Amino acid sequence: MPDTIYALSSGPLPSGLAVLRISGFDAGTVLKKMVRREVSPRHAVHAGIHHPETGELIDRGLVLWFPGPASFTGEDCLEFQLHGSRAVVAAVFRSLSLIEWLRPAEPGEFTRRAFLNGKMDLTEVEGLSDLIVAETESQRRQALAQAGGALRNRAEGWRAEILDMSASLVAALDFADEGDVPEDVASGLRGRAGQLAADLRGLLEDSHRGELIRDGATVVLAGAPNSGKSSLLNHLARRDAAIVSPIPGTTRDFVEATVDMGGMPVVFVDTAGLRESDDPVERIGIERSQNRASHADLVIWLSEEGTEPPPDLPDSIRVRSKSDQVGSDGSGLAVSSLTGHGVPELLSLIGERLGHLPSREPALVTQARQRDCLSRCLQALERLSSQAMQLELAAEDLRMAGAALDSLVGRIDIEEVLGAIFSRFCIGK
């Protein structure tokens, strides 16, 4: 039987309130030894919290009792809402450590037990993890939809269709001749597989919108030394994130600032000025800048004269900088970090070029793991819908499609993936 676990589930101490969560078979023992009064399930009761051996009063607060399986983890759960002092929490933790079979929880262990007990599937777990760290409105909406089962519900529909197709294939066995499926059955299965594949394809051809909302896009500011990169970064960040100096080569490493663009976090990166240099440290910075630009979602090339970017940055946005000093000849986009002239137009152009600014409808696919599972399912269905159907091949393709969906929601043993996912959670969740 798993140990009973406990942890602080609220924020850093001291705080106005501290929430302690306990989950497992012996949670009821904690209730008897430390609360010492009747607590109705799912009703908040104001009660004293006592030392389990001496009976000394530690604190008074709210106690909530959730008998399993009607709890977050599916186990018996107990929650203390106490005064958020370090002394109170430390005293409660010392008391809990005296009770047999209790131990501190590991990161994500409460949520992991909820998953293992069938209270959540893997996509909901990932959504909950994203919701905890969401910083923008679009991230919140997307994570909330995922935690509420948006992708799981679609996956259940696809899986039911695949199971029904498998049943049709098995039923056709009675009429099969030397391993071939009757043409009317084969045609029907190919059509259904094609329709399901089209549904999956439409979901996956979203330009990775969900991942960009979750992780953010990267926009690199590139150009020669003193071309206005650092000034533009500071203007966008609305703070002095980068050092601005008339001395060429001041920026030698990355300086980043995150900007909320319509709900999607965009990381703007100030880089070292690109030029020939004899300074070995500056050359390292230039090489790093070139590498960062090559992996960015978008590059902004700044120059006072509106010069063309180098050949290795052909898809960058060309911007004339320092328009308040050098003016504008009317060609291309001109901006001034001092006055803000042209910056709204630049941000609008960045949004158009990224093409991933959030829409009202939250994305269903939000992580590379989910995309990989759905891609494997799609590949199996595409093979099934395009080939002359033989019994063994059709059955195997349907099996692989179903297994990919099982991986998506966590129905099959993927211990390595589980470890990676739950390690990102904080202790107490």
N, C-alpha and C positions, 0 to 999 in steps of 0.2 A: 504494500500500500504506500503511495507517495507520501512524503513528509508534508506536514502542514507548514505553510510559509507565511511570512509577514514582512511588511515593508511600509515605509512612509510613501504615500501616494500623492501628497501635495508638494508645494514648492519649497525652496530653500528656507531654512530657519535663520533667525526668528521670523514669525509671521503671525497674523491675526488668528489663523486657524491651522491646525495640523490634522491631516487625515491619515489614519493608520489602517491598513487593509490586512486581513488575515484570511487565508483560504486553505481548506483541507479538512480531513476527517476530524481532527482534534480542535477545530474552531469552536465547537460546542463546549469543549472542556475549558477553553479560555473564557467563554461567556460565563460558565458556572463559577470558575475560580476568581475571576477579576471583576465581574459585574455584580454577581450575587443577588440578582433579582430576576423576575420574569420579564422577558422582552418578546413581544409579539412579532412574528415575521413581517418584515417590510413596513414596520412602523418605527419612527424615530422616537427614542425614549431618552429623557434626560436622567442621567444616573452617575454615580460615583465609580471611578476605576480604582481598584484596590490591588495591593501587592498580593500575589497568589499564595504566599506562605504566612506572612505576618498579618495580613488584612489591613495594613496601613493605607490610608487614602492617598492616592497619587494625584488625582485631578477629577474634576467633574466636567462632563460633556455629553454629547449626543452619542447614543449607541444604536446601530442598525444591524439587524440579524436577517440573513438571507439563506434559508435552508436550501441545499441543492435538491434537484438540479435547476431550480428556478433562481439562478444567480448568474453573474457575469462569467465566472469560470466553470459553472456547472457543478461545483462542489459547495459544501457548506461554507458560507462567507460571513465574516464579522467585520464591522467597520466602526472605528472610534473617531469621533470628531472632537478634538481637544484644543486647549490653548497651545498656540504654536511657539512655545519656548523650547530652547535646547534642553533645559533641565527636565521638563515634562516628558519630552519624547525619549530622552535617554533613560529616564526612570521606567517608562513603559517597556522599552526594549530590553532593559535588564530583567524586568519581570517576566517577559515572554520567553527569554532565554532559559528561565528556570523550569519551564514546562516541557516535559518529555515529548519528543517527536516534532518539536518546532524548530525551525531554522530561518535565517534571513533569506528572502527571495533573491534570485538572480535576475539580471536585466531581462525584461520581457516575459518573466515566468508566469505571471497571472494571465497574460494574453495567450501564451503558449498553451496553458491548461485549457483555456476557453476553446482554442482550436482543436486540441486533442479530444476534448469532450463534446465536439460537434456543435458548439455554440457559435462558431464563426468558421468561414472557409478562408483559404489563403489570400484571396483577393480582398476580402474584408479586413484581414489582418494588415495587409499592405496599406489599405486605405486609412485605417486607424493610425498607423505609424506616420503616414503623411499628414494626417489631420493634426497630430500633436505638434508638428514642426511647421505647419503652414504659416506663411508670413503675408501673403496677399489674398485678396478676396477671391480671385479665381482659383488659387491653390486650395482655399478653404472649401469652396463649392465643389471642386473636383474630388477632393479627398473625402468629403462628406458623402457624395454620391457613391464612391467606391466602397466606403465603410458600410453604407447602407445596402450593399449587395447589387449595385447596378450591373457590373460585369458578370457576377455570379448568376444573376437571373437570366441574362442572355446565354451564358454558357450552359445552363440547365436546359434551355430550349434546344440548343444545338445538340446536346448530348442525347436528349430524348429522341430527336430526329434520327440520329445515328443508330441508336438502339433499335428503333423501329425498322430502319433499313436493314439492320443485321437480322432481325426477326423475319423480314420478308425474304432475305437470302436463304435463311435456314429452311423456311417453308418451301422454297423452290427446289430444295434438295430431292424431294420425292419425285420431281419431274425432270431432274437433270439427267442428261445422257452423256456419260463418259466425262463428267466434270464440267460440262458446259451448262450455263444458265439459259433457260428459255428466253428467246429474244424479247418477248413482251415484258418479262420480268427485268431483263438486263436493261432495256430501254428506259423503263420506269426508274430503276436505280440510278442510271447515269443522269437522268433528268433531275432527280432529287438531289444527287450529289452536286450537280452543276449549280443548282439554285442555292444550296447551302454554301458552296464555295464562293459564289458571287456575294453573298451576305458577308462572309468573312473578309473577302477582298476589299469590299467597300469600307469595312471597319479599319483595316490595316493601311489603306491608302489615305492616311490623314496627315501626312507630312510630319509624323511624330509629334503632333500637337500636344498630346497628353504629357509626354516626357519633357517637352519644353516648358509647359506650364509648371510642372513639378520641379524640374531642375534649373530652369532658366536658360536663356540664350546668352551667348558670349559675343560681344561686339568689340573688336580691337580698334583702337585709334592708332593709326600708323602715319608716318611721315618723316621728313628730315628733321634734324634738331631745330628747336625754336620755331616749329610750324604751328604751335598753338594747341598741341595735344593735351598737355597738363592743364592749361587754362580751361579748355572745353570740358575735361573730366570734372574739374572743380565746379564749373557752372552746372553741369548735369547733376552732380552729387549734392549741390548746395552746401558745400563745405570745402575746406582746404585739404582735400585728400592727397593731392600731389604737390610737390615743391615746384613753384614757378620761378624761373631765373633766366636772365638774358644770356647766361653762360651756356654754350652748347654742351650737350652731353650730361646734363644734370641728372636726367632719369636714366638709370642703369639697370633697373629691374622692374618687374611689373608693379603697377599700382592699380588696384581695382576698386570700383564703387558700384553698388547694385541700385538700380533705378526701377521703380514699379511703373511699367508701361501698360496701362489698361488692365492690370491684374496679373500680368506676366512679369516675373523678375528678369531683368536684363542686366547682365554684368558687363559694364564698360571697363576696358583695360587700357591704361596708359602704358606705352612701351617706349623703349629707348629709341632715340632718333636714328634713322637709317642713313649711314654715311660710311665712307672709308675712314678708318681710324687706326693709329699706331698704338693706342692705349689698349693693353691686353684685357683689362677689366671691362672697358667699354665694348670691345669686340665680343666678349661673352654675352653682354647684355643685348647687343644687336642680333647675335645668333639666336638667343632665346626669343627675342621679339619676332624674328622671322618665322621661327617654329610655331609660336603662339598664333600668329596671324594665319598660318597655313591650316590650323585646326579650328579656327573660329567659325561661328555661324555667319558672321558678316564682318567686313573690314571697312573702316572709314579712312580714306586717304586724304590727309590735310596738307595744304601748301598755300603759301601766300599768293603765288602766281597762278594757281589752278593747274599745275603741271600734271602730266599723266603719271599714274602709279607705275612701279616697275613691272616687268613682264610676269613675275610670279604672283602678282596680285591683280589679275585681270578683271575680276568680278567685283572689285571694291567700289564704294561710292566716293566719287571725287568731290571734294569740298574746298572752296576758297576760304581760308581762315583770315582773321584779323581785318574784317571788312571795315571796321571803324577806323583803321589806320591807313590801309592801302586802297579802300574803296572797292567798288565792284564794277567790272566792265560789262555786266549784264549777262555774261555767259556762265552757265552752271549755277550751282547753289553756293551762296556766300553767307558766312556766319560770322558773328562777333560774340566772343565769350564775355566781353565787357558789357555790351549793351543788350545782349540777348537776341540781336537781329538774326533772323534766319534759323534760329534753333528750333522753334516749333515746326517749321517746314522740314528740317532735318529729321526730327523725331517721327514725323508723319511718314517720311520716305523710308526710314528704318523699319517702321511697322509694316509698310507695304512690301519691302524686300524680304523681311523675315517671313511674312505671309502666315504667321502662326499666332497673331494676337488673339486672345481668348474670345470665344463666342459665348452666347447665352447658354448653349448646351454643353455640359461638362463632357470631356473626353472619356471614353470607356477604357482605352488602353493607356496606362500611365507609366509602365515600367518595361524595361528591356526583357525581363523574364516573362512577362505576360505576352509580349509581342512574339517571343520565340515559341512559346507554346501554341499560340494561335497560328503562327506561320507553319509549324509542323502539321497541324490539323489541316490547314488549307492545302498543303502539298499533297497529303494523302487523298483528299477529296478531289483534287484536280487530276491526279492519276486515275482515280476511279471513274471520273466523268469523261475521260478522254480515250480510254483504251477499250479494245475488244475484250469483253468481260469473260474471264474464266473464274471458276469458283474459288480456287485457292488465292488468286491475286485479289479478288474483290473482298474476300473475307479478311485478308491481311490488311488491306488499305483501311477498311472500316475499323479494324482493331487498333491500328496506329492512330487514326483520327480520334477515336474515343480515348485512347491512352494520353494523347496530347491534352485533351480537355480535362482529364483526371489530374494531370500534372498541374494544370492551371489553377484548379481549386484546392489541390493538395490531397487528393484521394489516394494517391499512391505514395510509397515510401521515398521521400526526397530529403533525407536527414541533413545532408550538406546544405541544401537550400534553406531548410528551416533554421539551421544554426546561423546562417548569414542574416536572415530576416530578423529573427528575434534579438540578435545581438545589438541591433540598432535602437531597441527600446530602452527607455530609462528604467531604473529600478522602481518598482511599485506600480508598473503598468503591465 
